[in-house]
Amino acid sequence: MGTKDYTFVQLNQLIGRKTGGISVYPFTSSIRGREEPCSHMIVRGKAMAGRAEDLFNLVNCVLQEVQFTDQQRFKQFVSQSKARMENRLRGSGHGIAAARMDAKLNVAGWISDQMGGISYLEFLQGLEERVDQDWSGVSSSLEEIRASLLSRNGCLINLTADGKNLTNAEKYVGKFLDLLPSNSFAETATWNSRISPGNEAIVIPTQVNYVGKAANIYDTGYQLSGSAYVISKYISNTWLWDRVRVSGGAYGGFCDFDTHSGVFSFLSYRDPNLLKTLDVYDGTGDFLRELEIDDDTLTKSIIGTIGDVDAYQLPDAKGYSSLLRYLLGITEEERQKRREEILSTSLKDFKEFADAIDAVKNKGVVVAVVSPEDVEAANKECSNYFQVKKAL
């Protein structure tokens, strides 16, 4: 693609010379306690204080002046994106499985799958052909998408700098906002944001599997406590490490708790097993009920968790974190409450969490990125356990 005044190469060189980088990407997340997700296009950039005007000018150039006229360049982007997604499937299939499970469990997950999961790969495979067959249609669609995304009314700017530089930057912010369209052309649309809730095997040519199982534990009535962070980390570092990695022979196994949506996920990567790994996940509740843990081990787990929650951040990361907390409605009071809950985690919390985690065993959805042989064997052993989707 080109811009009105620069070629693609010149624009990249300018960004490299005058800024510390500019990136544009979609951000979607559930918000705790709300059905509607939070979804934004995020533009991130950083520059030295004296380059603030250049930074805003270049961001405006990237957003508004790109011309959707170069068919070959665009096709190259599509092919590169498709190749990246295919590589992710082969090398990081657990990420694709996690996105797909989320898509079956909430609206934010469905949106993320459309823009970065298996649905996105299927879209790219079709788009690659459309670029050749209907370039004028694709080009006008790109213009429509830009018109619907860019709006002064929907724009939120988060600046991180010292006091003097914040004040100096205000005039550039005002000018940048003035250049944005005042009205969004986006029409309100109702999406059928659900995919089949059944267990799914995404089949690729591979020697190893990526196995996931997840459920929403808020649906069981579980109320969020900071102790969940400590417990999740402990399950990953002990039970899943021992059973999925050491005994099972996988490269790794871990769990993840999305506190915004309530989705608790188990995942393995480069895993020689399939059903055996799912049995390990299902045993997690009993592992917690039978757990005996001494004070020293518990203290180490708490310290490790607090280290993750309050990790050191450079200024740009601090600013970005504060923006996300604002978008997701997370207050300082709530963050302090979670810290206190983490620090006061006890063995009793581990035992009580077992009931919540049983929701994954009893009602969980399974998505695995697997070899054709392993899914065939699994569907023979457990009659038609997986719906099969061929991806590559």
N, C-alpha and C positions, 0 to 999 in steps of 0.2 A: 504494500500500500504506500502511497505517497502523501505528502501534505502540500498545501498551497505554495509554501515557500521553500521547503526542504525536501530532499530525497530521504528515503528511509535511513540510509547510511549516514547522511549528514545530521539527521535528527538524533540518531544514536550517539554520534560523536559529540554533539552539543550537550546532551544529557550527561555523558561521561566527563566532559570537561568542566561543566558549570555546577553539577550537583553530585550528591552521593548516591544517586540512583532514584528512579521513579518506577513504581509498580502499580498495576491495576488488576483487581481480581474481585470476584463475588464473595460475600460473607453472609452466611445463613446460620441461624441458631434458634433453637427453641428458647422460650422465656419461661422460667419456672412459674407455674400457676396460671399460665395463659395458653389458650389453644392456638392463637395466631402466632406465627413465627416472626423473628426479626430478620429482615433480608435487605442488604445494602450492597452497592458497588463501592468498594474501597479503593481510594487512590492514595498511595503512600509515597512520600518523597522526603529527602533531607538535603540540606545545603549549608554552607557557611553563612554566617549572618549577612555578609556583604553581598551574597548571591540570592537573597530572598526574592527579589523582583524577577530574576532569571528563572527561579524555581516555579513561581506562579505562572509566568509566561509559557514555560515549557509544558506545564501540566495542562494549561488551556489549549496549547497546540496539540498535544496528544489526544485530548478529549474531543475537541471541536473541529480541528483543521485536517484531520486525516481524510483522504479522499478514497472512497471505495470503488476505485476504477481499474486497478491492476489485477486482472484475473489470475495471471500466473503466480504473482506474489501471494495472493490470497490462497490459491490452491496449495502452494508450498506450506503456508501456515497450517492449513487443515491437515495435510499429510504428516507434518511434523507433530501436530497435536495427537493424531491417531497413533503414530509410532510410539509416542510417549506413553499413551494410555495402554497400548499393548505391552510395552515393557513393564509398566506398573503391574499389570495382571500377572506377568510371569515372575517378576522379582519381588513385588510387594502386594500379593493377592489379598493379604489380610486387610489392607486398607480398603480395597474394593468390596470385600465381604462385609466389612463394618458399615460402609456407606449403604450397601444394599439392605442390610438388616434395619438400619435407621429408616430407610425409605418405606419399609413395611410397617414401621411403628409410629411415625409422626410426620407431619407436613414438612417441617424443616428438613428432615432426612430425605423426603421425596424430592424437594427442590435441589438439595445437594447432589443427589444421584443424577438428576437431569443435567447438572452442570459439571460433574466431575466423577461420576460413577459409571456403571455398566450401561446405563441408559444414554449417557453422554457418548460413550464409545460407539454405540449403535447409531446415534445421531450423526457422528462424524463419518461413519462408514457410508451413510446415505448422502451426506453433504458433499463428500469427495466426488461422487458421481454427478450431483446436481450442479456443481460449479461448471462442469463441462457442458451439461445439457441445458441449463437455464441460468446463465450468468446474470442476465438483467434482473431476473427475479430475486436471486441471492443478493445482488448489489442493493436493490431497493429495500429488501428486508433488513439489511445492515443499517441503512439510513433510518428506517422506522424504529429499529431497536435503539439507536443512538438518541433519536428524538424523544422516545419514551423514558429513557434513563436520565437524561440531563435536564435538571430543573432547579432554578434558584430556590424555589419554595421547599424542595426536598433536600437541599444541601446542608450538611453539617460540617463545620471545619474545626479541627482540633489542632492547636499549635503548641509546641513544646519548645521553650527557649527561656533565657533569663528575662527579667522584667523589662529591661531597656530594649532588647531586641523584639520582644512581644509588641511593645508600643510602636516601634519602627515598622513592624510588619503589617500593622493594621491597615495602612493605606493600600498595600498590595492586595490584601484580602478583599477590601471593598471593590477595587478595580476588577479583580477576578470574578467576584459575584455579579458585578454589573454586566460582564460579558456572557454570563449564563442565560439561557432562554428563561423567560419569566413564567411560562406555563408548560406543564408537562402534557404531552399528547396521549399519555397512557390512559387507556380505558380500563375500568374495573372489570376484571374477568373472574369467572368462577372456574377453578381447576378441579379436575377429577384427580385429586392428589393422593391416590391410593394405588398400590400395586398388589398383586396376589399375596395374601398373607402366608401362603404355604412355605414349607422348606424347599430350598432351591440349591441346585448344584450348577455352578458356572463351569463348564467343561473347556479345558484348554490342553494342548499337548504339553504335559509336564510329568516329572518323576516324583514330585512332592505336592502336598496339599496345603491349603490355608483354610482353617476350620473355625467357624464362628457360631456362637449361639447367644441370643440376647432377648431381654424382655424389659418392659417398663415396670420398675419396682414401686413407683409411686401409686400405680393402680392397686397395689396390695394395701394401701393405707400408710406406707412407710413415710415418716416425716424426716426430712433431711437433717442430719447432724454431722458436724466435722469429723466425728469418729469414723464415718464411712471412708474418708480419704486414707486413714491409717489402715483400716481393715482391707481395703482394695489393694493397697501396696503390699501388705503382708501376704495376702492370698497369692499375688503374682510371684513374690520372692521366695515363697516356701512351697505351698501345695502345688501350684502350677509348674514351678521350676522343677520340683522333684518328679512329678508324675508325667508331665507333657514333654519336658526336655530331657531330664536325666534318664528316666525309665522308658519314655516313649520314643526318644531319638529325634524329636523335632529340634530345629534351631532355636525355637523359643515359644513360650506361651505366656500370656498375660491377661489381665482383666482391666476393664475401663468403666468408670461410672460417670456418665454425663449428668451432672447435677441440675442442668437446665431442663432437660427433657425427662429425666428419670430413667433413661435406658442404661441398664447394666449389661455389659458385653464381655464374653469370653472369646479370646482369639488365639490361634496358633499360627506359626509361619514355618514354611519348609518342613512340613510334618509328614512322616511316612504313613501315619494312621488317619482314620476318619471316624468310624463309629466308636473306636476305643477312646479317642480324645473326647468325644461327646459324653461318654460314661464318666470320665474324670470331671468334666464340668458339672455333671449332675450330682457328683459326690461332694461338692463344695459345702453345701449346707451341713451335712453330717460331719465333715472335717471341722467346721467351726463349732458345732455343738460339743464335739469330743475334745476340743483344744485345751491344752494346759500350757500356759505361757508364764515364764518367770518375769519379775519386775525389770530385770536388766534388759531382757529382750524387748519387752514392751516399751521401755524408755528409748531404746535405740530406734524402734519403729516410729515412735512419736517424733524424735529428733529428725529422722530422715524425711518424714512427711512435712514438717514445718519448714525444712530446708527447701523443699519443692515449692511450697505455697509462698514463701517469702524469699525466693531466689533473687540474687543481685541482678539488677537490670541497668543497662545503659540508658541515657536520656530518651533516645527514640523509642526504645521498648517500653519505658515507663509511660510515655505519652500515649502509645498505642494501647497499652493495657487499660489506661484510664478511659480511653474512648470506648473500648468494648464494655467496660463495667457500666458506663453511662448508657450505652445502647441496650444493655441487658437488665438495667435497673438494679444493679448490685451496689448497695450503700457501704460506706466505711463501717457503720455500726454492725451490719451483717457480717462483713469480713472479720471484724474483731470477735464477734460471737463465734464464728467458725474456728478461729484460732484457739479460743478458750476451750471449745469442745474437743479440738484435736489434742490439746495439752492435758485434758482430763479424761482421755479415753481409757477405759478399763476392760478387763476380761469379760465382764458382763455385757458390754457393748458388742463384742465379737459374737457372743452366744445369741444375743437378741437379733443381730443382723442375719443370722442363719435363716430365720423365717421369711425375711424379705427376699433373700437370694434364692429361696426355693421357687419363687415365681419364674425364674429362668428355667429351672428343671421342669416345672409343671406346665408352663404356658409359653415357653420360649420359642422363638423362630430361629431356624438354622439356615445359614448360608455358607457354602463352602466352594472355594475355587479348587477344582480337582481334576485328576486324570480320568479319561473315559473308563479305564479298567476299574478304578476304585469306586466310582459311582455305580457302575454295573454290579459290582460285588455287594455294595451296600444295599442297593435296591432288591437284590436277591435275598439277602439276609433279613432285611426288614422290608416287607412287601411295599414297593413303590414309595419309599420314605422321601425321596427327592423328586421334585420337578426338575427336569434337565433343560438347561439353556446352553447351547453351544456358542462360545464367544469368539474363538479364533479358528 
